[in-house]
Amino acid sequence: MKPFIYVLLLVSFIACKNKDADSLVGKWMTSGQNPEAWGFVLDKEGIATALPVKGVQYKTWEQVGSNLVLHGTKSEEPYTNSFKILSLKDNTLVVEDEDGRELTFTKTSAMNASDQDEEACYAYTMNQDTVFLHLTATRPRVTGDLTYQLHEKDANRGSIQGKMKGDTLLAEYTFNSEGRSSVREVVFIKKGDTLVEGFGPVHDKEGKVVFQNHKDITFTNGLSLKKVNCVK
C-alpha cells in the first residue's frame, strides 16, 4: 500500500511541476506603466528573450525546483540569472532575485509567447549595396523575405525559414539568382535593433550550401542590418 501512495504522490508532484512550467510561458514585464519596465519572454520550447535588450541577451530558460533560471550572455560573456519563485498565480509572478529583492512581474498577454506573431524589417545600405530583410516570427519559428542587391553582382531574392535560438536567427534561404533556384544556410545575431550576418566555412550538403561548423561562424565583419519601419 505504501509504495502505491508514494507513486501517487510522485505523479502528483510531477504534474504540478509541469503545470507551473506551462504557466511560466509568456511575456512578463515588471510594470506596463513604468518607463524603466523590463522583463522577458519565455517560450514553451525553452527559449528566452530579454526585454528590453540592454547588454543582456537571454537564450534559454528552465525551471529547476522552485527556481526560474535564465541562461544567456551579458556584455557578450556567459550569464545566468536565477530567480526563486515565491508565487505564481493567474498572470502574476512574484520572485526573489539573487540579491534578495522581491520582484513582481505581470504577464502582458494571456497568449503563449509562441502564439504571438511579430513583424520586423531590417535594412543595410552602403554605397550601391542594399540588403533588405522582412521577418514574421511566431516564436521560435521565423519566416520572411530576404533580398541582396550588391553592386556589380546579380541580385538575390528569396524567402527564409528558420528558428530564433535566443538572440540568434538560424534559417534556410531559398533564392533565385541567374535564373536558377538555390538554397543556403544563413545566420544573424541580434544586437539591440541590429541584425549582424554571420560568415564561416561552408560546404555543399544534399544540394544546399551549409556551414561546416556553427562554432566557426564569425560576426566580426558581417553586414549590419538596422531595424526600419515595414512599409505596408
C-alpha positions in Angstrom: 0.0 0.0 0.0 2.8 2.4 0.9 4.6 2.0 -2.5 1.3 2.9 -4.2 0.9 6.0 -2.1 4.5 7.0 -2.8 4.0 6.6 -6.6 0.7 8.6 -6.5 2.4 11.5 -4.6 5.3 11.4 -7.1 3.0 11.6 -10.1 1.1 14.5 -8.4 4.4 16.3 -7.8 5.5 15.9 -11.5 2.0 17.1 -12.7 2.1 20.2 -10.6 5.7 21.0 -11.7 4.7 20.6 -15.4 1.7 22.9 -14.8 3.9 25.6 -13.2 6.3 25.4 -16.2 3.4 25.8 -18.6 2.1 28.8 -16.5 5.6 30.5 -16.9 5.3 30.6 -20.7 4.5 34.1 -21.9 5.7 37.7 -21.9 6.5 39.0 -18.4 7.1 42.7 -17.5 7.8 44.4 -14.2 5.3 47.1 -14.9 3.4 48.1 -18.0 3.3 51.8 -17.0 6.9 52.2 -15.8 9.3 53.6 -18.5 12.0 51.6 -16.8 10.0 48.3 -17.1 11.9 45.2 -18.1 11.2 41.6 -18.4 11.5 38.5 -20.6 9.6 36.3 -23.0 9.6 32.6 -22.1 8.8 30.1 -24.9 7.3 26.7 -24.3 10.3 25.2 -26.1 12.7 26.6 -23.5 13.8 29.7 -25.5 14.0 33.0 -23.6 14.3 36.6 -24.8 15.3 39.7 -22.7 13.0 42.8 -22.8 14.3 45.3 -23.5 17.9 44.4 -24.5 20.4 46.4 -22.5 23.6 44.3 -22.7 21.7 41.2 -21.6 20.7 38.5 -24.1 18.7 35.6 -22.8 18.8 32.4 -24.9 17.2 29.6 -22.8 15.2 29.1 -19.6 14.3 26.3 -17.3 12.5 25.7 -14.1 14.8 24.0 -11.5 12.7 23.1 -8.4 11.2 26.4 -7.2 13.7 28.5 -9.3 13.3 30.1 -12.7 16.7 30.1 -14.3 17.6 32.2 -17.4 20.7 31.5 -19.4 22.3 33.8 -21.9 25.1 36.4 -22.2 25.8 39.8 -20.5 28.2 42.1 -22.3 28.9 39.1 -24.6 30.0 36.9 -21.6 28.2 33.8 -20.4 25.5 34.8 -17.9 22.9 33.0 -15.7 20.2 34.8 -13.8 18.3 32.8 -11.2 15.0 33.8 -9.5 13.3 32.0 -6.6 9.6 31.7 -7.4 7.6 32.9 -4.4 4.2 33.0 -6.1 2.8 32.1 -9.5 -0.9 32.8 -9.7 -3.0 33.8 -12.7 -1.0 36.5 -14.6 1.2 37.5 -11.7 4.7 36.1 -10.9 6.5 37.1 -7.7 10.1 36.2 -7.4 13.2 36.8 -5.3 16.4 37.7 -7.1 19.9 36.7 -6.2 20.3 39.9 -4.1 17.2 39.0 -2.0 15.0 41.7 -3.7 11.3 40.8 -4.2 10.1 41.5 -7.8 6.6 41.3 -9.3 6.1 40.5 -13.0 2.8 40.7 -14.8 2.0 38.6 -17.9 1.2 41.2 -20.5 -0.9 38.7 -22.6 -2.8 35.6 -21.9 -1.4 34.1 -25.1 1.7 32.0 -25.2 4.8 33.7 -26.5 4.9 31.1 -29.3 1.4 32.1 -30.4 2.2 35.8 -31.0 3.2 36.9 -34.5 5.9 39.6 -34.6 6.8 41.6 -37.7 10.1 43.4 -38.2 12.1 44.8 -41.0 15.9 45.3 -41.3 18.0 47.0 -44.0 21.6 47.6 -44.9 22.5 50.4 -47.3 26.1 51.3 -48.1 27.3 53.0 -51.3 25.5 51.0 -54.0 24.8 47.9 -51.9 21.4 47.2 -50.4 20.1 44.3 -48.2 16.5 44.1 -47.0 15.1 41.5 -44.6 11.4 41.3 -43.7 10.6 38.9 -40.8 7.5 37.4 -39.4 8.2 35.5 -36.2 5.9 33.1 -34.4 8.3 32.1 -31.7 10.5 30.2 -32.1 9.7 29.8 -35.8 10.7 32.6 -38.3 9.7 33.2 -41.9 10.4 36.1 -44.2 11.8 37.6 -47.3 15.4 38.4 -47.9 16.9 40.4 -50.8 20.6 41.2 -51.6 21.3 43.9 -54.2 25.1 44.2 -54.2 27.0 46.4 -56.6 28.2 44.6 -59.8 26.6 41.3 -58.6 23.4 39.6 -59.6 20.5 40.3 -57.2 19.4 37.5 -54.9 15.7 37.5 -54.0 14.0 34.8 -51.9 12.5 33.6 -48.7 13.8 32.3 -45.4 12.5 29.7 -42.9 14.2 29.0 -39.6 14.2 29.5 -35.8 15.3 32.0 -33.2 17.6 30.4 -30.7 18.0 33.1 -28.0 19.5 36.1 -29.9 20.5 34.0 -33.0 18.5 33.5 -36.1 19.3 30.3 -38.0 17.5 29.8 -41.3 17.5 28.4 -44.8 17.5 31.0 -47.6 15.8 29.8 -50.8 16.5 32.3 -53.5 16.7 32.9 -57.3 19.9 34.1 -58.9 20.9 34.0 -62.6 17.7 32.2 -63.5 18.1 29.3 -61.1 16.9 28.4 -57.6 19.5 27.8 -54.8 19.4 27.2 -51.0 22.0 28.2 -48.5 22.1 28.5 -44.7 22.1 32.0 -43.2 22.7 33.1 -39.6 22.1 36.5 -38.0 22.8 37.6 -34.4 20.5 40.2 -32.8 22.2 43.1 -31.1 19.6 45.6 -29.9 17.9 47.0 -33.1 20.5 45.5 -35.4 20.9 42.1 -37.0 24.5 41.2 -37.9 25.1 38.5 -40.5 27.5 35.7 -39.7 30.0 34.1 -42.1 32.2 31.0 -41.9 33.4 28.0 -43.9 30.7 26.3 -45.9 30.2 23.1 -47.9 27.6 21.5 -50.1 25.2 19.1 -48.4 22.4 17.4 -50.3 22.2 20.3 -52.7 22.3 23.0 -50.0 25.2 25.3 -49.0 25.5 25.0 -45.2 28.1 26.0 -42.6 30.7 23.3 -41.8 30.6 24.1 -38.1 28.4 26.6 -36.3 31.2 27.2 -33.8 33.4 28.6 -36.6 30.8 31.3 -37.6 32.1 34.9 -37.0 30.1 38.1 -36.9 33.1 40.5 -36.8 32.9 41.6 -40.4 29.3 40.7 -41.1 26.8 43.1 -42.7 24.8 45.1 -40.0 21.1 45.4 -40.9 19.4 48.2 -38.9 15.8 47.9 -37.9 13.5 50.0 -40.1 9.7 50.6 -40.5 8.0 48.0 -42.5 6.2 49.6 -45.5 2.7 48.3 -45.8 
